[in-house]
Amino acid sequence: MQVTLIVNGEARTLDVDPRVTLLDALRERLGLTGTKKGCDQGQCGACTVIVEGVRINACLSLAVMHDGERVTTIEGVAAGPDQPHPLQTAFVDRDAFQCGFCTPGQICSALAMLEEVRAGEPSGATDDLTAPLQLTDAEIRERMSGNLCRCSAYPNILAAIRDVAGA
Amino acid sequence: MRPFDYERASDVASAARASAEPGTKLLAGGTNLLDLMKLQIETPTRLVDIGRLPLRAIEETPEGGLRIGALVTSSEVAAHMRVRTAYPMLARALLSGASVQLRNKASVAGNLLQRTRCIYFYDPTKPCNKREPGTGCSALAGFNRMHAILGTSETCIAVHPSDMAVALTALGAAVETTDGDGQTRRVPVADLHRLPGATPHVESDLKPGEMITAVELPSPPHGVQVFRKVRDRASFAFALVSVAGAGPRLALGGVAHKPWRASASEAALAAGAGADEAVAAELAQARSFGANAFKIPLAKRVLGAVIRELQGAAP
């Protein structure tokens, strides 16, 4: 069946078996292989993309569920070929990856996470649910807990996010 | 996944009617159903996508309670200011579960109806009475560290994985349901799920064709609300044991096939018993199966700590 996804600002229409996950549609059908398949069961976060402003695991969604929706993948994060997003620059500056496999998911997840913080959404680390949010290191770690890194670049990922998020 | 037809529901009534048809499953967030379909544990031949139905509202009720639409996501419920101020225990329970990515997609109805994560239920090469009735329970003599200590039967010792359901049980919440003919029903969350008995493949009291349309919270309970979850990791892990307490109600998670209403503890406390006596009254019926023996003393300690915190003692 037909589905139209607006990927990184561009409308893309595909004919897919309903079983095609959003992840496989992006990677296999649209050739956007930046988003990674780590576990394919929602447990690692390597497949994190942003759909209608919300970060989700693309492996646990079907392409057909998202007809007409806007999807941002890692390929859409930079403003242009030589204009990396400040978070991407921070990941390089802070050595926030080794193998790089989790990195696209980390960056998409972190970008959406910062929006969630701006919107005042609490996390499991939020002490006072009714006070203005404080983006402590504990908060960043908790909010990013859905993105695993087997190379354990976590301290540097935290530092890169902190660079962009501010003090 | 096995092949299936996919369609979007046009309205609630037709979605409810469709759900009664053999081989048809309703699809909301899909974070549990699609996982199970990839493993061919669920094999619907038709998916009816209800994700765009108008069941996304959160509104206060005339009684001062809160009505949460079935398709509101876990993240949306936890972020809602009325939940954060009046039902903080529900926000805490939600925020302790899964990851943000999963909470951003998971619906409240799907959260209630999600299925166990028992490793043998998930392993098609192993006998499982829930997945294939009559084949046996591999967990009884298997690696059952995460399994139940209350309400078990010889056919199944799986636990219900939802933290939200434990909080809703302690808050006295109810689900609203509808069938295709417009009949509505109100089912207390405490009565929604079943114990395994001889039919562990039957998990809820919903009838075929009955669809959850909302969760309704009563007006906020008086006093402190507590949710405590004990688990192997600080985040992104299921409960070993959890306890939710609000007003006179106590519920345990991670210990049974459904959120476990600690009725014996509640009755003991109402009759003037102390925390230790109340805990003993509830856990006297607990039994373990080898690898989950630790859950009995753990549940006693966590339940005791929560009761004391509710009573105003230092946590």
Interface residues (C-beta under 8 A of the other chain):
Chain A: M1 D17 P18 R19 T21 D40 Q41 G42 G45 T48 V54 R55 I56 N57 L60 S61 L62 V64 M65 S109 M113 E116 A119 G120 E121 P122 S123 G124 T126 L129 T130 R141 E142 R143 S145 G146 N147
Chain B: M1 P3 F4 D5 Y6 L27 G30 T31 L34 D35 K38 L47 D49 G51 S75 A78 A79 M81 R84 T85 P88 A91 R92 L95 S96 A98 S99 V100 Q101 L102 N104 K105 A234 S235 F236
